[in-house]
Amino acid sequence: MGLESGVHVSFPGHGGYPADYDPRRRPWYKEARDAGEPVWIPPTADASTGQILLTHAAPVRTAEGTMAGVAAVDVQILRLLEDNAGLPLAEESETLLVRLSTPEGGDEPGLLIVARRDYDRPHLEGA
């Protein structure tokens, strides 16, 4: 959670944030604040771990209705792909997380691969 004052708290606490970390400058904070309602943030790199995350963020208001800050929950994309919801998959299977994306200057949307896992390889790959 980040507050309008710039105070930031994370649970579970794990540290590792850059010295100049300010939650108010992060996409999850700005997008939820500007939307005024809960939003899903496109995949971004975590400031402390560098892992690719999907974030669900929502503005938090005071009893008077003024902006107090933004609360967010992170979902580790690669963990989702690794767990694959217990589906029985063939060894040659791949799991992909994609999002609709229009290239800069283009007008035709396409699919951008955000993360993937190949089941015939012993490791995960992130994009």
HUNOR-V198913 format. One record per residue. RES is the residue in one letter. SS is DSSP state (hx for helix, st for strand, lp for the rest). BURIAL is # if it has 9 or more other C-alpha atoms within 8 Angstrom, else .. D_CENTER is the distance of its C-alpha to the mean C-alpha in Angstrom with 1 decimal. Layout:
res=RES ss=SS burial=BURIAL d_center=D_CENTER
res=RES ss=SS burial=BURIAL d_center=D_CENTER
This chain:
res=M ss=lp burial=# d_center=13.9
res=G ss=st burial=# d_center=15.2
res=L ss=st burial=# d_center=18.6
res=E ss=lp burial=# d_center=20.4
res=S ss=lp burial=. d_center=22.6
res=G ss=lp burial=# d_center=19.8
res=V ss=lp burial=# d_center=20.0
res=H ss=st burial=# d_center=16.9
res=V ss=lp burial=. d_center=16.8
res=S ss=lp burial=. d_center=14.5
res=F ss=lp burial=. d_center=15.6
res=P ss=lp burial=. d_center=16.4
res=G ss=lp burial=. d_center=17.4
res=H ss=lp burial=. d_center=17.0
res=G ss=lp burial=. d_center=17.8
res=G ss=lp burial=. d_center=17.3
res=Y ss=lp burial=. d_center=16.0
res=P ss=lp burial=. d_center=17.8
res=A ss=lp burial=. d_center=21.0
res=D ss=lp burial=. d_center=20.1
res=Y ss=lp burial=. d_center=16.6
res=D ss=lp burial=# d_center=16.5
res=P ss=hx burial=# d_center=13.7
res=R ss=hx burial=# d_center=15.4
res=R ss=hx burial=. d_center=14.6
res=R ss=lp burial=. d_center=10.8
res=P ss=hx burial=. d_center=9.1
res=W ss=hx burial=# d_center=7.7
res=Y ss=hx burial=# d_center=11.4
res=K ss=hx burial=# d_center=13.2
res=E ss=hx burial=# d_center=11.9
res=A ss=hx burial=# d_center=12.6
res=R ss=hx burial=# d_center=15.8
res=D ss=hx burial=. d_center=17.0
res=A ss=hx burial=. d_center=16.4
res=G ss=lp burial=. d_center=18.2
res=E ss=lp burial=. d_center=16.5
res=P ss=lp burial=# d_center=13.5
res=V ss=st burial=# d_center=10.8
res=W ss=st burial=. d_center=7.8
res=I ss=st burial=# d_center=5.7
res=P ss=st burial=. d_center=6.1
res=P ss=st burial=# d_center=4.4
res=T ss=st burial=. d_center=5.0
res=A ss=st burial=# d_center=7.2
res=D ss=lp burial=# d_center=7.5
res=A ss=lp burial=. d_center=10.7
res=S ss=lp burial=. d_center=12.8
res=T ss=lp burial=. d_center=12.2
res=G ss=lp burial=. d_center=11.0
res=Q ss=lp burial=. d_center=9.1
res=I ss=st burial=# d_center=6.5
res=L ss=st burial=# d_center=3.3
res=L ss=st burial=# d_center=2.4
res=T ss=st burial=# d_center=3.5
res=H ss=st burial=# d_center=7.2
res=A ss=st burial=# d_center=9.3
res=A ss=st burial=# d_center=13.1
res=P ss=st burial=# d_center=15.9
res=V ss=st burial=# d_center=18.5
res=R ss=st burial=# d_center=22.1
res=T ss=lp burial=. d_center=25.4
res=A ss=lp burial=. d_center=28.3
res=E ss=lp burial=. d_center=29.7
res=G ss=lp burial=. d_center=26.6
res=T ss=lp burial=. d_center=25.5
res=M ss=st burial=# d_center=22.0
res=A ss=st burial=# d_center=21.4
res=G ss=st burial=# d_center=17.7
res=V ss=st burial=# d_center=14.2
res=A ss=st burial=# d_center=13.0
res=A ss=st burial=# d_center=9.4
res=V ss=st burial=. d_center=8.4
res=D ss=st burial=. d_center=5.7
res=V ss=st burial=. d_center=6.4
res=Q ss=st burial=# d_center=7.4
res=I ss=hx burial=# d_center=7.9
res=L ss=hx burial=# d_center=11.3
res=R ss=hx burial=. d_center=12.5
res=L ss=hx burial=# d_center=12.3
res=L ss=hx burial=# d_center=14.3
res=E ss=hx burial=. d_center=16.6
res=D ss=hx burial=. d_center=17.5
res=N ss=hx burial=. d_center=18.1
res=A ss=hx burial=. d_center=19.2
res=G ss=hx burial=. d_center=22.6
res=L ss=lp burial=. d_center=23.6
res=P ss=lp burial=. d_center=26.7
res=L ss=lp burial=. d_center=25.8
res=A ss=lp burial=. d_center=28.3
res=E ss=lp burial=. d_center=28.2
res=E ss=lp burial=. d_center=27.6
res=S ss=lp burial=# d_center=24.6
res=E ss=st burial=. d_center=21.2
res=T ss=st burial=# d_center=17.9
res=L ss=st burial=# d_center=15.7
res=L ss=st burial=. d_center=12.4
res=V ss=st burial=# d_center=13.2
res=R ss=st burial=. d_center=12.7
res=L ss=st burial=. d_center=15.6
res=S ss=st burial=. d_center=16.2
res=T ss=st burial=# d_center=19.4
res=P ss=lp burial=# d_center=20.5
res=E ss=lp burial=. d_center=21.6
res=G ss=lp burial=. d_center=25.1
res=G ss=lp burial=. d_center=25.0
res=D ss=lp burial=. d_center=25.6
res=E ss=lp burial=. d_center=24.8
res=P ss=st burial=# d_center=21.3
res=G ss=st burial=. d_center=20.3
res=L ss=st burial=. d_center=17.7
res=L ss=st burial=. d_center=15.3
res=I ss=st burial=# d_center=14.5
res=V ss=st burial=# d_center=10.9
res=A ss=st burial=# d_center=11.9
res=R ss=st burial=# d_center=15.2
res=R ss=st burial=# d_center=17.6
res=D ss=st burial=# d_center=21.3
res=Y ss=lp burial=# d_center=23.4
res=D ss=lp burial=. d_center=26.5
res=R ss=lp burial=. d_center=24.9
res=P ss=lp burial=. d_center=24.4
res=H ss=lp burial=. d_center=21.0
res=L ss=st burial=# d_center=17.4
res=E ss=st burial=. d_center=16.3
res=G ss=st burial=. d_center=13.0
res=A ss=lp burial=. d_center=12.9
